[in-house]
Amino acid sequence: MEILDFIKSCIRRKKIFWTYHVNMRMAERYITRDIILASVDRYEIIETYPDDKYLSSCLVYACHEDIDIAHSFCTG
């Protein structure tokens, strides 16, 4: 399974761990969890970090209506 497919699958099944850091950043930018969930079909991988400290990760771009969103998702 490709990384993006795995991420989308986790989002659709709501198998997400929302960290304190993520919640704080989303609140600062007025991005809700519903926006993250609703934009899953528009996700694009911008960059991958296979040698990240704990798990490989990637930067994912998404947009929802008039909001551009960039998130870092970790995958193993």
For each residue, the residues with C-beta under 8 A, 3 or more apart:
1: 5 6 9
2: 5 6
3: 6 7 45 48 58 75
4: 7 8 43 44 45 60
5: 1 2 8 9
6: 1 2 3 9 10 75
7: 3 4 10 11 43 58 60 73 75
8: 4 5 11 12 40 41 43
9: 1 5 6 12 13
10: 6 7 13 15 16
11: 7 8 14 15 16 36 37 40 43
12: 8 9 40
13: 9 10
14: 11 37
15: 10 11
16: 10 11
17:
18: 22 23 33
19: 22 23
20: 23 24
21: 24 25
22: 18 19 25 26 71
23: 18 19 20 26 27
24: 20 21 27 28
25: 21 22 28 29
26: 22 23 29 31 32 33 36
27: 23 24 30
28: 24 25
29: 25 26
30: 27
31: 26 35 36 67 69
32: 26 35 36
33: 18 26 36 37
34: 37 38
35: 31 32 38 39 64 67 69
36: 11 26 31 32 33 39 40 62 69 71
37: 11 14 33 34 40
38: 34 35 64
39: 35 36 42 43 62 63 64 69
40: 8 11 12 36 37 43 62
41: 8
42: 39 62 63 64
43: 4 7 8 11 39 40 60 61 62
44: 4 60 61 62
45: 3 4 48 58 59 60 61
46: 58 59 60 61 70
47: 58 59
48: 3 45 56 57 58 59
49: 52 56 57 58 59
50: 56
51: 56
52: 49 55 56 57 74
53:
54: 74
55: 52 74 75 76
56: 48 49 50 51 52 74 75 76
57: 48 49 52 72 73 74 75
58: 3 7 45 46 47 48 49 72 73 75
59: 45 46 47 48 49 70 71 72
60: 4 7 43 44 45 46 70 71 72 73
61: 43 44 45 46 68 69 70
62: 36 39 40 42 43 44 69 70 71
63: 39 42 67 68 69
64: 35 38 39 42 67 69
65:
66:
67: 31 35 63 64
68: 61 63
69: 31 35 36 39 61 62 63 64
70: 46 59 60 61 62
71: 22 36 59 60 62
72: 57 58 59 60
73: 7 57 58 60
74: 52 54 55 56 57
75: 3 6 7 55 56 57 58
76: 55 56
